[in-house]
Amino acid sequence: MSKVHITDTVLRDAHQSLIATRMRTEDMLPICSKLDAIGFWSLEVWGGATFDACVRFLKEDPWERLRLLRDALPNTRLQMLLRGQNLLGYRHYSDDVVEHFVQRAADNGMDVFRIFDALNDLRNLTVSIEAVKKAGKHAQGTICYTVSPVHTIDSFVAQARELESMGCDSIAIKDMASLLTPMVAADIVEAMVDAVEVPIHLHSHATSGLAEMCHLKAIEKGCRHIDTAISSLGGGTSHSPTESMVAALRGTEYDTGLDLEALQEIGMYFYTVRKKYHQFESDYTGVDTRVQVNQVPGGMMSNLANQLKEQNALNRMNEVLAEIPRVRADLGYPPLVTPTSQIVGTQAVLNVLTGKRYQNMTNEVKRYLQGGYGKSPAPVDAILQQQAIGREDVIDCRPADLLNPEMERLRSEISELAKSEEDVLTYAMFPEIGRQFLEQRAAGTLKPEPLEPPTSKESASEAAPTEFNLVLHGESFHVKVTGTGHKEQAERHFYLTVDGVPEEVVVQTLDQLVLTGGAQGAVQATIGGKRPKATKEGQVSTSMPGNIVAVLVKEGDLVTAGQPVLVTEAMKMETEVQAPIAGKVTGVYVAKGDSVTPGEALLEIEAA
């Protein structure tokens, strides 16, 4: 059979890649009847970032989204991305949680489970594959493609054979970073088709500009299932445009049989929808060939840009991109996919911004080096491992083997808020934001993040000038604002050219004007409670903007130099903040949940 089948990612990975996973269910449902009529092999609708964004930003119940999509797409398989033992979160869950989650997802309408492990440690896929098969659904074993001294075609083919023996119904090659090249795609697919009986699926992002060629060469060698995205949310860090691939294969032995005119109508719908989310557009939406060198996936690139922008350090992106391969080598060449992409990327940012490699190490890096995520593809740096875990034992078994059953404990912890087993699982995936979501739902205060209106003539009166003439002491200067720091910072950097000369100024906000117009215009709002600047040796600060996860000390406590005193979270990665000196805690200026920025004094320690 030569016909090529298509999985469209517009309802998950496509908008995750291009508009930060912000598409709301209300914008999916109106087009579902037309999507359902196309004849896709499947539609990808769920995954970790989808679940996270629903709860964190959109204030939607992700389980309700799944049920609504199931009802709206009765003739099409629904597909999700499952991180093996990590499920949709950033840690390994006990087996009973994995089994329970898979069964509930199946009961709520999921048909195809694309199951992967960030390290390609197949031990971490065993339970989820078994759970999918038990639920009577399609288990798709997945191999994360990457390039390193230890990743070869033979190693990928061996993994494909093992996945087939584990009961997988199909095998997916997941090229999340757009590293695959056409000839290599042909070689891998040809070898896999010869090695296994189950169908081969190819998932390749378009970042490097090679995806369409990879798809075509893979098809010529026996791949009959490819992932694409409706063109209005395709290309760039997303996927090959669906319409383009349908047109390319039309009239050949590989003809998809899909209606190109009907696809055009769907494309125009999402073209309009995309405008609604303009504020979330990534700066990296075109071809970026640097990925072939630095291996940074599109979603990871936008995260890095946000991290550096918050630090007023976007100009150091090239340093971070150069540091990422070095960190990756230190960690034994993990493929860069969630959660390892965040682990490697965040550590690279810390290394660059602090100027001292691994002086600050995230908890996730420590856990990784201990073996808490599984077996690394190559040995990790032994000195770094010793620095991270000290005398603690290295985990060499399947990490979940060390976990006790968790479902009963989770039910107990969230019992007062959970109305269903699905609610318990939402809490399990994301305890902090999950609890917050359930609390807000109970209080009737769920409110999605606001969407900025499109720029129009009507909103022009609210705009601030970026180029103007300034007269000071009788002298005229031509000023142009070329960039700004993060708007939430009390001390904000502005980048200017004054009569053509680049300048940088720092504006410290003391009072504000509320520019809403009418009777509320020009209302003063005094800013109070600003933390002191960290200028003394004993004042504890953070190297990255984020949120306080835990305060580990209180006023009056005695601490030693290097002792953890705070835990912060940035880009879903936790980092311990250590005491710079030994002494007595004389001031605590933060609490759990507070937002913090570098340069602020979060704690104060008086030297002993």
VENNOR-V483438 format. One line per field, one symbol per residue. ss: DSSP state (~ for helix, > for strand, _ for the rest). phi: phi as a letter, one per 40 degrees, with the letter a starting at -180 (. if undefined). burial: I if it has 16 or more other ideal C-beta (glycine too) atoms within 10 Angstrom, else O. A space follows every 50 residues. Layout:
ss = ???
phi = ???
burial = ???
This chain:
ss = ____>>>>____~~~~~~~______~~~~__~~~~~~~___>>>>>_~~~ ~~~~~~~~___~~~~~~~~~~~____>>>>>>_~~~________~~~~~~ ~~~~~~~____>>>>______~~~~~~~~~~~~~___>>>>>>>___>__ >_~~~~~~~~~~~~~____>>>>>>______~~~~~~~~~~~~~~___>> >>>>>_____~~~~~~~~~~____>>>>>_~~~_____>_>~~~~~~~~_ _________~~~~~~~~~~~~~~~~~_~~~__________~~~~___~~~ ~~~~~~~~~~___~~~~~~~~~~~~~~~~~_________~~~~~~~~~~~ ~~~~_______>~~~~~~~~___________~~~~~~~~_________~~ ~~____~~~~~~~_______~~~~~~~~~_~~~~~~~~~~~~~_______ ______~~~~~~____>>>>>>__>>>>>>>>>>______>>>>>>>>__ >>>>>>>>__>>>____~~~___>>>______>_____>>_____>>>>> >______>>____>>>>>>>__>>>>>>____>>>>>>______>>___> __>>>>>_
phi = .cdcbbbcbdcacccccbbfgcccdcccccbccccccchccabcbaidcc dccdccbcfbccccddccccccbcbbcbbbbbcfccfbbbacbccccdcc cdcccccchcbbbcbbbccfccdcbdcccccccccgbccbcbbccabacb bbddcccccccccccchccabbcbccbgccbdccdccccdcccccbcccb bbbbccdcgbccccdcccccchcbbbcbbddcbbgfccbdcddccccccc gbccdcgcccccccccdccccccdccbdcbcccbbbcbccccbcgccdcc ccccccdccccfbccbdccccccdcccdcdcgfcdcadcccccccccccd dcccgbcgcbbcccccccccgcbhccdbdcccccdcccbfcccccbccdc ccccdbdcccdccbdcbcbacccccccccbdccccddccccccgbcacdc bccccacccccccccbaacbbbfgbcbcbbcbabccccccbbcbbbbbfg ccbbbbbccbbbbcccggcccfccbccbgcccccbbdcccbbcacibcca bcbbdgccbbcgccbabbbafgbcbcbbccbcibcbabbbbdgccbbdgc ccbbbcdc
burial = OOOIIIIIIIIIIIIIIIIIIIIIIOIIOOIIOOIIOIOIIIIIIIIIII IIIIIIIIIIIIIOIIOIIIOIIOOIIIIIIIIIIIIIIIOIIIIIIIII IIIIIIOIIIIIIIIIIIIIIIIIIIIIIIIIIOIOIIIIIIIIIIOIOO IOOOOIIOIIOOIIOIOIIIIIIIIIIIIIIIOIIIIIIIIIIOOIOIII IIIIIIIIIIIIIIIIIIIOIOIIIIIIIIIIIIIIIIIIIIIIIIOIIO OOOIOIOIOOOOIOOIIOIIOOIIOIIOOIOIOIIOIIOOIIOIIIIIII IIIIIIIIIIIIIIOOIOIIIOIIIOIIOIIIIIIIIIIIIIIIIIIIII IIIOOOIIOIIIIIIIIIIIIIIIIIIOOIIOOIIOOIIOOOOOIOOIII OOIOOIIOOIOOIIOOIIOOIIIIIIIIIIOOOIIOIIOOOOOOOOOOOO OOOOOOOOOOOOOOOOOOOOOOOOOOOOOOOOOIIOOOIOOIOOIIOOOO OOOOOOOOOOOOOOOOOOOOOOOOOOOOOOIOOIOOOIIIIIIIIIIIIO IOIOOOIOIOOOOOIIIIIIIIIIIIIIIIIOIOIOIIIIOOOOOIIIOI IIIIIOOO
